[in-house]
Amino acid sequence: MPTRPTKVTLDTNVMNIMNALRNNASNNYKDYVPPMTDVSELRQIGKIIMDVPAIQNEFLSALINRIALVRITSKMFDNPWSRFKKGFLEYGETIEEVFVDLINVYQFDAEKAETELFKRVNPDVRAAFHVMNYQKFYKVTIERQKLAKAFLSASGMNDLITYIMTAIYTSASYDEFLTMKYMLARNILNCRMYPIEIDAVAEANMKSIVATVKGTSNLLEFPSRKYNPAGVFQHTDKENQYILIDANFDAQMDVNVLASAFNMDRAQFMGNRVLIDGFGTLDNERLAELFADDPYYVEITEDEMTALNQIPLAVVDENFWMVYDNLNEFREVENGQGLYWNYFYHQWKTFSTSPFSNAIVYVPTTPAVTSVTVTPESATVSAGTSLALTTTVVTTGYAPQTVTYSSNNDKVTITEGGVVQIDADATGTATITITSTFDATKSDTVTLTIS
């Protein structure tokens, strides 16, 4: 089960750091290194540590693992988008997200009871699996001279820790943020967020934009299949709606006016407001490094980024991101020839999004479905077999590409993935209708002849 990291504060007093390291050290370390009673003893204790290589290794290893890692973990939990992270999982765990949709309702009929009492009715249970898909590490070198400088002044120890954190934490934090932004952009481009058309952002259009946002925010509180990619009966209360807002739009829009659109006071709204420097502002060079060996990574083009940057805001359920930490661990190796240590900070994570969570994006263009086509158009099939259909939905303005399937033959059913199942006792013909969930006027059909 995932666990949320606890907020940790660290006393940066040099004497407290030195004594904390000693208290958790080996007896050999304690025999060599005395407890510190005054910060003026730092150089003397530093000389003892630097004169014994084994003590150097133990000191530096403890400093990294007990001090720097505590700070990095604490900082990671405080990053601007960490509110969407779900906690820590032991590596190897898979998260199964389960959603139970509405069940059928029946009319009371005493005469039917004797024939239907033991008839099974399975609920519509959906599942999504989120697996660890991110294994990266960061490497930093600490030379003997840099370690020695840590004992020259009271600030030296903090300078060393800051050096480690700057090299590792800044990179790891940036990469986590960048990956989450890429996920958001991909969900928009892959039409997995419900688009709402608004006027192009301008001072004269602010009132109409706010009115549109308020209307859809209100609608999210009512159960609907409309606003999530899985098409399940879902709702999102106001307090669980998070507003992802472009920094430039945020600067133009009066915060109090926008807060009123979500029926929130300013303080509550600010807690649910998440700034983004642009929905299409992405570091493709860094992303290419991060996902160099990932066959599923698709670079976002310049034209796509330009279009994404026209989007002023989006609203997502608090469970939209399914992001977990699986492993945060330091390992080290000493290079005796070069008189330095290499430290490796490993980060394993699960990056995913929930298909059951409501997510809306406001776009200054008209969402539309151009066409729905399915192959094959017709087929002859045998009873007791199955047939996979391929459906292509062409859309503009980020309109959803999801469809529903229906059959006019009770003995012929079709799964959400487009696989037709023909019962063993099926006969005659069947017409399968595929209809866009966004525009019911756009559909296509398949005619099956059952042999």
Secondary structure, DSSP 8 states (H G I E B T S, - for coil): --B----------HHHHHHHHHHTS-HHHHHHS---SSGGGHHHHHHHHHH-HHHHHHHHHHIIIIIIHHHHHHHHHTSTTGGGEEEE--TT--EEEEEE---------HHHHHHHTT------EEEEEE---EEEEEEEEEEHHHHHHTTSSTTHHHHHHHHHHHHHHHHHHHHHHHHHHHHHHHHHHTT-SEEEE---S-GGGHHHHHHHHHHHHHHTTS-BSSSSTT---B---GGGEEEEEEHHHHHHS-HHHHHHHTT--HHHHHHHEEEES-TT---HHHHHHHTTT-TT-----HHHHHHHTT--EEEEETTSEEEEEEEEEEEEEEETTTTEEEEEEEEEEEEEE-TTS-EEEEESS--EEEEEEEE-SEEEE-TT-EEE-EEEEEEETT----EEEEES-TTEEE-TTSEEEE-TT--SEEEEEEEESS-TT-EEEEEEEE-
